[in-house]
Amino acid sequence: MTERFSEQLNNTDEHNPLEQLIERLKPLHSILSRNSYVKDTTNRLKQIIDDAISQPIVLLIGKERVGKTTLINSLLGRNLLEDRLSEPTRTNTFLKYSNEEYIKAVFLNGMEVTFDIANLSLFTISNSESAQIIRKHLDYLEVYITSELLKKVTIVDSVALETGENNTAYFSPALLQRCNEVFWVLQAGSPATKAEVNFIEKLNKMGVTAHLVVNGIDQVDGEVEAFLDMEKERYGYFIGEDVPVSALQAQEARNTNSTQLLIDSRITQLSQLMFQLIDNKQKKTRNIAERLIQWLERLRVEINTIPAREPYVSAYEYVIQHQRDFNSGTAQLQQDKALINSLDKQYESVSKVFKEVQTLFQLLQTLESDSYLRDPIIDMYEEMAVLYQKNVRDYRKLHVEYSMEYGQLEKYFKKQTGMSLTFPLEESELTPLLCKRIQTLNKIQINCEQKLVFIKKYEQVVLEKLDTVQSRLNELVENRLSSIHNQLNELEAQRIRERFYMTASVNKLAEFNCIAEAQRFIKDAIEPLLLERVLPIKEQEKMQIQQTIERIVTVDFMFETPIAAEADEILAPLNLKEKHQLFELRLTEEDIVSDIPELPEKIEF
């Protein structure tokens, strides 16, 4: 145990076991934070720590449109949360105290982002496309505001209970676990559904006793007590305290400064009950202890699977292989030389990839052979260029066909008349076969004309995009060269590390050394406190803790590898940029446009 940690323990309150526990969990969290593989588990530990040192958390749950949000606004004494009937709360929202008001969005990947308080409705009730996208990746919100109530308690405005098949209802177990007290909100005059009753019973079996808040007592004309009696007859043994209130009356009392209306709303009774319940420090300590026991089991499962899963397996194999290759001396040096030679040839090939490209056809051939020259812009251009050249080829083929057919026509005419073919022809010179051949020529001419239209169309696109495409291709080449150069730099850096910092390389099994450190810390600092200090932990749970921690610490993350001697030869650095000249693509319009014979004229007869 470090001197700094010992000093922290000396400064903690010996009579406050929860404070001592948290002071030991903080360095454990710091250790585990160095390993991204256990990030989710580490975040859960951070939640336990944060919840232990923060104000007690009170959760309000219930189905849609029972007035949870309105009730919270009444408790806060301000219209902070929008409470539209048509737009239920869509995000679990922690309301916390702060002199500065802002929103902290906590995403599923652990990332935290702060926003202005004015954006609250975007996260909580908005049904816009952007809001839906954000909430898809959102875990929960923390809203920090100035409120006297929140100096003593953190309140959670929750999403509605999800009702499933067979009269079941669902709510996030992870959120339930974080809360010290649960208040179930029911609308006066609207009895609890079977699914709600089943849910409250399930909570009771989990050790969570929900307190009943009947909202809207101003709407039932003095029948509140009868309604309460009827409800408690059904499930009263599953609930704790019960408080009838009117959130709307409380809001109206605030707006009109009516003391009597505030008394009638009974909102003060609700807040007083909250304060009375959360004052139970032993219960909070017990809640944190239970969560920590569950967290240790989660960590055990995760640690036990690490040695057989990625990325630990690859990291371990890399270190062993790295050490073996390094000790081979000459073999490692030859491998380095071969790799550098390969990178040198790659760099040379890429730097002159456009050296011989002087036509569009050559460019298309180059694009087919080099995959690093691909991206959506280039693919689209290539498609247009291929269509352009295809139509040029088709046009030339048709033109050759036309020329051959015209030659046959000339031979036929001379054979029949003894004269050379000239147009226009006399009517007496037109034979059925001659007319047929002319018609064939005109059909080919029409096809040529149609192909020429396509040629001009694609030619225009190819020319218009030429500068953009050339710039992009040159950029892709530079990116590829940069990538090769970076590989060479990395090889050189790796070679230096292997030869001069072998000790660090041997010990660098990714981030997993901190797991071994965490194991020792749990055994030396956490276990004694859980087993020996005055914490509300049962004897059976102590046995479970001992077994769990034993399984955590028996997983071996330490290994020994002999440090290799320094190699006799070190390869000289290579500057690829100076060695190989870069040939950029510089095609002009003349290089792109294909020469094609003129369009034959249509023969009139």
MIRO-854165 format. One record per residue (C-alpha): residue in one letter; x, y, z. Coordinates in steps of 0.05 Angstrom, whole numbers, padded with zeros to 5 digits, always signed. Each point is the difference from the previous one (the first is absolute). Layout:
% MIRO-854165
AXYZ
...
This chain:
% MIRO-854165
M+00000+00000+00000
T+00030+00067-00020
E+00017+00055+00050
R-00048+00047-00035
F-00057-00050+00007
S+00017-00012+00073
E-00002+00075+00012
Q-00069+00004-00032
L-00026-00054+00047
N+00027+00036+00060
N-00040+00061-00021
T-00066-00037-00006
D-00052-00005+00054
E+00010-00065+00038
H-00073+00001+00021
N-00024+00006-00072
P+00011-00068-00033
L-00031+00023-00065
E+00050+00057-00006
Q+00057-00048+00014
L-00025-00048-00052
I-00005+00054-00053
E+00070+00025+00015
R+00025-00070-00016
L-00043-00007-00062
K+00026+00065-00031
P+00072-00025-00011
L-00028-00067-00025
H-00041+00039-00052
S+00062+00039-00019
I+00039-00065-00011
L-00054-00033-00042
S-00010+00063-00041
R+00066-00014-00035
N-00031-00061-00033
S-00051+00013-00055
Y-00020-00074-00003
V-00036+00005+00068
K-00027+00069-00016
D-00074-00017+00012
T+00016-00034+00067
T+00044+00059+00019
N-00057+00048-00017
R-00046-00039+00046
L+00050+00006+00057
K+00002+00075-00014
Q-00076+00002+00007
I+00004-00035+00067
I+00052+00050+00024
D-00039+00060-00026
D-00066-00024+00029
A+00033-00014+00068
I+00028+00071+00006
S-00059+00036-00031
Q-00067+00016+00029
P-00048-00059+00009
I-00037-00017-00065
V-00075-00002-00003
L-00033-00032-00061
L-00070+00015-00024
I-00030-00055-00042
G-00068-00013-00030
K-00037-00010-00065
E-00011+00056-00051
R-00042+00061+00017
V-00004-00008+00075
G+00035+00067+00011
K+00071-00020+00020
T+00031+00059-00035
T-00052+00049+00026
L+00011-00027+00070
I+00075+00012-00006
N-00011+00071-00024
S-00045+00011+00060
L+00054-00027+00048
L+00052+00045-00033
G-00046+00061+00001
R+00013+00016-00073
N-00021-00024-00069
L+00067-00031-00018
L-00024-00062-00037
E-00052+00006-00055
D-00061-00042+00016
R-00040-00007-00063
L-00052-00055+00001
S+00014-00017-00073
E+00075-00006+00011
P+00020-00045+00058
T+00070+00001+00031
R+00047-00039-00045
T+00065+00002+00041
N+00016-00017+00072
T+00021+00066+00030
F+00040+00011+00064
L-00014+00068+00031
K+00058+00023+00042
Y+00020+00063+00037
S+00050+00051-00028
N+00010+00075+00003
E+00012-00003-00075
E-00058-00028-00042
Y+00017-00047-00057
I-00013-00069-00029
K+00048-00059-00001
A-00018-00054-00051
V+00030-00068+00017
F+00003-00045-00061
L+00001-00076-00003
N+00074-00001-00018
G+00016+00038+00064
M+00012+00067-00034
E-00026+00061+00036
V-00019+00065-00035
T-00027+00064+00032
F-00055+00043-00031
D-00036+00064+00017
I-00062-00008+00043
A-00042+00030-00056
N+00009-00066-00039
L-00035-00042+00053
S-00063-00015-00039
L+00041-00026-00058
F+00024-00058+00043
T-00062-00012+00043
I-00063+00006-00043
S+00016+00023-00071
N-00019-00049-00054
S+00041+00033-00055
E+00046-00043-00044
S+00063+00031+00031
A-00027-00013+00071
Q-00015-00073-00017
I+00070-00010-00027
I+00031+00030+00063
R-00044-00041+00047
K+00018-00064-00037
H+00071+00006+00028
L-00019+00034+00066
D+00003-00036+00067
Y-00028+00054+00045
L+00000+00075+00015
E+00027+00039+00059
V-00033+00068+00007
Y+00034+00047+00048
I-00042+00057+00027
T-00005+00047+00059
S-00053-00028+00047
E-00004-00004+00076
L-00033-00068-00005
L+00058-00029-00041
K+00050+00021+00054
K-00026-00060+00039
V-00023-00049-00054
T+00009-00019-00073
I-00065-00013-00036
V-00008-00044-00062
D-00054+00014-00051
S-00008-00067-00034
V-00028-00026-00064
A-00066-00035+00005
L-00005-00073+00022
E+00002-00046-00061
T-00059-00048+00001
G+00012-00068-00031
E-00037-00065-00010
N-00034-00039+00056
N-00012+00062+00043
T+00073+00016+00010
A+00035+00068+00004
Y+00073+00016-00009
F+00047+00053+00026
S+00076+00005-00004
P+00031-00043+00056
A+00065+00040-00004
L-00038+00065+00015
L-00041-00032+00055
Q+00064-00025+00033
R+00028+00071+00003
C-00060+00029+00037
N-00007+00005+00076
E-00076+00008-00001
V-00053-00014-00052
F-00066+00038-00005
W-00054-00031-00043
V-00047+00052-00029
L-00073-00018-00011
Q-00055+00045-00027
A-00057+00009+00049
G-00063-00037-00022
S+00040-00044-00048
P+00014-00067+00035
A+00067-00033-00011
T+00002-00049-00058
K+00017-00073+00011
A+00067+00011-00034
E+00016+00056+00050
V-00019-00042+00060
N+00043-00057-00026
F+00057+00048-00009
I-00005+00028+00071
E-00003-00071+00027
K+00063-00017-00040
L+00035+00061+00029
N-00020-00023+00070
K+00032-00068-00012
M+00063+00036-00023
G+00002+00036+00067
V-00027+00066-00027
T-00061+00027+00035
A-00034+00053-00042
H-00039+00057+00031
L-00067+00019-00031
V-00014+00070-00024
V-00072+00011-00022
N-00001+00062-00044
G-00060+00042-00021
I-00039-00001+00065
D-00035+00064-00021
Q-00033-00039-00057
V-00038-00051+00042
D-00043+00044+00045
G+00019-00026+00069
E+00002-00073-00018
V+00075-00006+00009
E-00001-00040+00065
A-00050-00049-00029
F+00043-00008-00062
L+00062-00010+00043
D-00034-00052+00044
M-00023-00037-00061
E+00070-00001-00031
K+00034-00020+00066
E-00050-00057+00006
R+00029-00027-00066
Y+00075+00008+00012
G+00012+00040+00063
Y+00048-00053+00028
F+00048+00014-00058
I+00005+00075+00011
G+00029+00045+00054
E-00027+00069+00013
D-00057+00032-00039
V-00011+00074-00015
P-00059+00031-00037
V+00019+00065-00036
S-00022+00047-00055
A+00058+00024-00043
L-00047+00047-00038
Q-00023+00033+00064
A+00072+00008+00022
Q+00017+00034-00065
E-00061+00046+00005
A+00019+00016+00072
R+00069+00022-00023
N-00029+00042-00056
T-00051+00034+00045
N+00040+00001+00065
S-00057-00037+00034
T+00021-00031+00066
Q-00066-00037+00009
L+00004-00030-00070
L+00071-00023+00015
I-00025-00034+00064
D-00057-00032-00038
S+00049-00027-00052
R+00038-00038+00055
I+00064+00008-00041
T+00037+00020+00063
Q-00019-00066+00033
L+00032-00036-00059
S+00065+00038+00005
Q+00002-00010+00075
L-00010-00074-00009
M+00057-00002-00049
F+00046+00035+00049
Q-00021-00047+00056
L+00013-00062-00042
I+00067+00021-00029
D+00027+00018+00069
N+00013-00074+00011
K+00076-00003-00009
Q+00003-00073+00019
K-00048-00017-00057
K+00042+00039-00050
T+00064-00035+00024
R-00035-00067-00008
N-00022+00018-00070
I+00071+00018-00020
A+00028-00063+00032
E-00050-00044-00039
R+00018+00034-00065
L+00074-00009+00014
I-00009-00074+00014
Q-00037-00007-00067
W+00054+00042-00034
L+00055-00046+00027
E-00035-00060-00031
R-00005+00037-00066
L+00074+00016+00003
R+00016-00073+00017
V-00037-00024-00063
E+00036+00051-00043
I+00069-00012+00028
N-00008-00076-00006
T-00016+00007-00074
I+00056+00050-00018
P+00058-00050-00009
A-00040-00041-00050
R-00027+00059-00041
E+00022+00057-00042
P+00036+00047+00007
Y+00040-00035+00055
V+00016-00062-00042
S+00029+00040-00058
A+00038+00046+00047
Y+00032-00059+00037
E+00017-00038-00064
Y+00030+00063-00030
V+00047+00011+00059
I+00023-00073-00001
Q+00010+00001-00075
H+00034+00068+00003
Q+00049-00026+00051
R+00014-00063-00040
D+00012+00038-00065
F+00044+00051+00036
N+00044-00054+00030
S+00010-00031-00068
G+00046+00058-00016
T+00019-00008-00073
A-00068-00028-00019
Q-00034+00062+00029
L+00048+00045-00038
Q-00014-00036-00065
Q-00074+00006+00012
D+00008+00075+00010
K+00039+00006-00064
A-00052-00039-00039
L-00056+00043+00027
I+00037+00065-00015
N+00015-00024-00070
S-00074-00017-00010
L-00021+00069+00024
D+00052+00032-00045
K-00027-00036-00061
Q-00072+00017+00020
Y+00018+00073+00007
E+00037+00001-00067
S-00059-00034-00035
V-00051+00048+00030
S+00042+00062-00014
K+00003-00016-00074
V-00069-00031-00008
F-00020+00058-00046
K+00067+00008-00035
E-00022-00037-00063
V-00073+00021+00002
Q-00012+00046-00059
T-00069-00020-00023
L-00068-00015+00031
F+00007-00073-00020
Q+00066-00006+00038
L-00031+00034+00060
L-00057-00050+00001
Q+00049-00057-00003
T+00038+00029+00059
L-00063+00007+00041
E-00017-00073-00011
S+00068-00024+00025
D+00010+00044+00062
S-00053-00005+00055
Y+00026+00059+00041
L-00024+00046-00056
R-00072-00017+00015
D-00053+00044+00033
P-00072+00020-00018
I+00023+00061-00041
I+00048-00042-00041
D-00049-00057-00008
M-00052+00046-00029
Y+00049+00032-00047
E+00026-00067-00022
E-00071-00022-00015
M-00011+00061-00045
A+00068-00008-00034
V-00012-00074-00014
L-00068+00017-00031
Y+00034+00054-00040
Q+00053-00047-00029
K-00051-00055-00011
N-00043+00047-00042
V+00062+00023-00038
R+00018-00072-00015
D-00071-00015-00021
Y-00001+00062-00044
R+00066-00020-00034
K-00026-00070-00011
L-00064+00027-00031
H+00041+00048-00043
V+00043-00057-00025
E-00063-00040-00014
Y-00028+00060-00038
S+00064+00008-00041
M+00001-00074-00018
E-00074+00001-00019
Y+00012+00063-00041
G+00057-00034-00037
Q-00044-00059-00016
L-00052+00049-00026
E+00051+00034-00045
K+00023-00067-00029
Y-00072-00021-00012
F-00018+00065-00034
K+00062-00001-00045
K-00014-00072-00019
Q-00072+00016-00019
T+00012+00067-00035
G+00074+00002-00016
M+00003+00069+00033
S+00025+00026+00067
L-00051+00010+00054
T-00021+00072+00010
F-00061+00030+00033
P-00054+00018-00012
L-00018-00058-00045
E-00047+00000-00058
E-00065-00037+00010
S+00018-00046-00056
E+00063-00021+00038
L-00037-00022+00062
T-00010-00074+00003
P-00033-00037+00058
L+00066-00028+00024
L+00033+00068-00005
C-00056+00031+00041
K+00007-00054+00052
R+00075+00012+00007
I-00011+00075+00007
Q-00052-00013+00054
T+00051-00043+00037
L+00051+00056-00005
N-00050+00050+00027
K-00017-00045+00059
I+00074-00004+00017
Q+00005+00075-00008
I-00058+00010+00049
N+00035-00046+00050
C+00064+00040-00009
E-00038+00064+00012
Q-00031-00029+00064
K+00067-00024+00025
L+00030+00069-00014
V-00053+00031+00045
F+00021-00046+00057
I+00074+00014-00014
K-00011+00075+00006
K-00041-00010+00063
Y+00052-00042+00036
E+00057+00040-00029
Q-00028+00063+00032
V-00005-00033+00068
V+00070-00029-00005
L+00030+00067-00019
E-00039+00039+00053
K+00023-00047+00056
L+00072-00007-00025
D+00032+00052+00045
T-00037-00024+00062
V+00017-00073-00014
Q+00073+00015-00014
S+00006+00038+00065
R-00033-00056+00038
L+00043-00054-00033
N+00064+00039+00016
E-00025+00007+00071
L-00013-00075+00006
V+00071-00013-00026
E+00028+00048+00052
N-00041-00034+00054
R+00026-00068-00021
L+00072+00026-00001
S-00010+00030+00068
S-00027-00066+00025
I+00061-00037-00026
H+00046+00053+00029
N-00036-00007+00067
Q+00010-00076-00003
L+00073+00011-00011
N+00004+00050+00057
E-00037-00048+00044
L+00048-00056-00018
E+00059+00044+00017
A-00032+00021+00065
Q-00017-00072+00017
R+00071-00021-00016
I+00027+00053+00048
R-00049-00021+00054
E+00019-00073-00009
R+00074+00014+00006
F+00003+00054+00053
Y-00065-00008+00040
M-00010-00074+00003
T-00020+00000+00072
A-00059+00047-00014
S-00019-00042-00060
V-00001-00064+00041
N-00044+00031+00053
K-00048+00033-00049
L-00056-00051-00005
A-00048+00052-00025
E-00035+00029+00062
F-00005-00064+00040
N+00055+00013+00051
C-00049+00044+00037
I-00047-00059+00008
A+00054-00036+00041
E+00008+00064+00040
A-00075+00003+00011
Q+00000-00073+00023
R+00052+00016+00054
F-00036+00062+00021
I-00067-00036+00008
K+00034-00054+00041
D+00041+00047+00044
A-00045+00060+00008
I-00072-00017-00018
E-00010-00070+00029
P+00023+00018+00071
L-00048+00058+00003
L-00059-00041-00024
L+00014-00057+00048
E+00027+00034+00062
R-00029+00071+00003
V-00069+00018+00025
L-00039-00004-00065
P-00071-00027-00005
I+00022-00065-00033
K-00029-00068+00019
E+00044-00059+00018
Q-00024-00039-00060
E+00018+00059-00045
K+00070+00003+00032
M+00011-00072-00022
Q-00023+00018-00069
I+00047+00060-00001
Q+00059-00043+00020
Q-00015-00051-00054
T-00010+00053-00053
I+00064+00038+00016
E+00039-00066+00003
R-00023-00015-00070
I+00018+00070-00022
V+00072-00003+00026
T+00016-00071-00024
V-00002+00021-00073
D+00073+00011-00018
F+00017+00062-00041
M+00074-00001+00017
F+00053-00034-00044
E+00075+00001-00007
T+00038+00005-00065
P+00076+00005-00004
I+00026+00066-00027
A+00037-00010-00065
A+00069+00028-00014
E+00007+00060-00046
A+00007-00017-00074
D+00068+00011-00032
E-00025+00038-00060
I-00051+00055-00008
L-00028+00018-00068
A+00012+00070-00025
P-00062+00045-00007
L-00029+00006-00070
N-00031+00064-00028
L-00049-00025-00053
K-00024+00069-00019
E+00069+00022-00021
K+00016-00066-00034
H-00061-00005-00045
Q-00029+00057-00042
L-00075+00008+00002
F-00034+00002-00069
E-00068+00033+00006
L-00058-00012-00048
R-00004+00058-00049
L-00049-00019-00056
T-00027+00054-00046
E-00064+00004-00041
E+00039-00025-00061
D+00023-00061+00039
I-00072-00017+00019
V-00038+00011-00065
S+00002-00058-00048
D+00009+00010-00075
I-00060-00025-00038
P-00018+00003-00074
E-00052+00050-00022
L-00072-00021+00000
P-00021-00027-00069
E-00055+00039-00035
K-00067-00031-00010
I-00012-00022-00072
E-00063+00031-00029
F-00033-00037-00058
